[in-house]
Amino acid sequence: MTLILISIVKALIAWFVLTYLGTNLVGMIGRGFLEKPLDINEHPDFLKNEVKKWNRAGKLTTVLSIVATVGISFFIYQWWGILFLIAIILVMISRIPDLYWEVCILPKKLGVPYPVPKDLIRKAIKSQNRGMQNILLASLTWIALVVLFIGFFTQ
């Protein structure tokens, strides 16, 4: 009984950490691939150099996020094993549809440029119909919690 309770507590703590890490890492990578770079010609001459720096910084952030994701995934696999790696991958996959909706679909739907203000995102989330595919992908986060419990219980 004690082993089960300890495994549940460890799984919950690890789940919160992996959800935080996985969501932020996939968010940084996704935004790097999904956001359009700023167009230099749309800005005045005195800002063109800054726009170039901004675009380079965005590319660098994306590359560093990919490296960090691979590094963290490798560390998790080496330190804790395959079940923990599966858990963080499930968390990352569950975030992709919401990220795509937030970066690509919502700005077009609302007719505003990205980044969309947070109050508009909240209103859109409340009025959004959730399809079965989105519900199933969102449930992967909860499946990751079960995988973590199994990982800690069998360790």
N, C-alpha and C positions, 0 to 999 in steps of 0.2 A: 504494500500500500504506500509506503514511504517513497519507494522508487518511482511509482506512478506520479505522486504529487511533485516530487523533485523534477521529473521529466516534463510535467505540465508547466511548471514555473520556468524552467530553462527554455522550453519551446516558446512560451509567450515572450520572454525577454529577447530571445534570438529572432523571433518573428518581427518584433518591433524594430530591431536593429536592421534586419535584412530588408524590411519594407522601406525603411528610411533610405538605406543605401541604394537598393534596387530602383526605387522610384526616382531618386535624384539622378542616378547615373543614366538610366534610360531616358530621362527627361532632357538631360544635357546633350546626349547623343542625338536623340530624336529632333530636338530643336535645331541642332547643327545641320541635320540633313533636310529638315522640312522647311525651315525659314529661308526666305529668299534674301540673298545679300542686298545691301543697300545699293541703289543705282547712283553712280558717281555723277551722272549728267542731271539728276534731279536736284542737286544741291548747288549753292553758289560756289564760286571759285575758291573762296577762302576756306571752305569746309571740305574741299575735295581730298586733301591730304588726310584729314581726320576720318573721312568715310573709308578711305583705303585702309587706315589703321584699324578701324572698327571691323571691317570685313576680314582682315588678317587675324585679328584677335578671336573672331568667331570661329574661324577654321582651326586655329591653335587650340581653342577650348574643346572643340569637337574631337580632335586627335588625342588630346590629353585625357578626355573622358573615355575614349575607346581603350587607351592604354590602361587607365585606372580600372575599367570594367574587367578587362582581361586579367590584370594583376590580382584584383580582389577575387575574381572567380577561381584563379589558380590557387591563391592562398586558401580559400575556403575548401577547395577540393583536397589540397595537401594536408591541411590541418584537421578538418572535420570529416571529410569523405564525400562520397557521391550523393547521399541523400540531402546534405546541406547545399550542395551545388544545385541540385534539382530544385530545391526550395527557392533559392534566389533567382533562378531562371524562370520559374513559374511567376514570381512576383514581377519580374521585368516584363514578361509577356503580357501579363494582365494589365499593365499600364499603357501599352502601345495604342489600343483603340481610343482611349480617352485623350491621349496626347495628340493623336492625329486629328481628332475632332476639335480639340482646343486650338491647334496651330493652323490647320488647313480649312476645315469646314466652317467653324464658327465665324471667323472674320468675313468670309464670303456671305454667309447667311445673314449676318447683321449689317453688312456693308461698312464695316470699320476696319482700319488697318490693324495688323498684328503688332504689338501685343494688345489684346482686348482688355479693357478695364475690368477689374475683378467684380465690380457690382453687376456688370453685364453678363459675366460668366456665371455668376450665382443665379441670376434670373433665368438664363438659358438652361442651366442644369435642372432647375425646378420644373421648367416647362417641357423638357426633353422627354420623348418617348424612348424607353430603353428596349431595344430589340433583344431577341433571345440570344443572339451571338454575343452581344455586349454583356448580358447577364452571365452567360457561361464563362466568358473570359474574365469577368470580375471575380467569379467564384474561384479562380485559380489561386488568388491570394489566400483564401481560406483553406484550400487544398494544401498550400505550402505550409500552413500551420500544422496540419495533420502529419505531413511528411517530416517536419521538424520534431514533432512529438515521437514519431516512430524512430527517427534518428537518435534522439537522446535516450529513448527507452532501450534500444538495442545496443547502445554503445557501452 
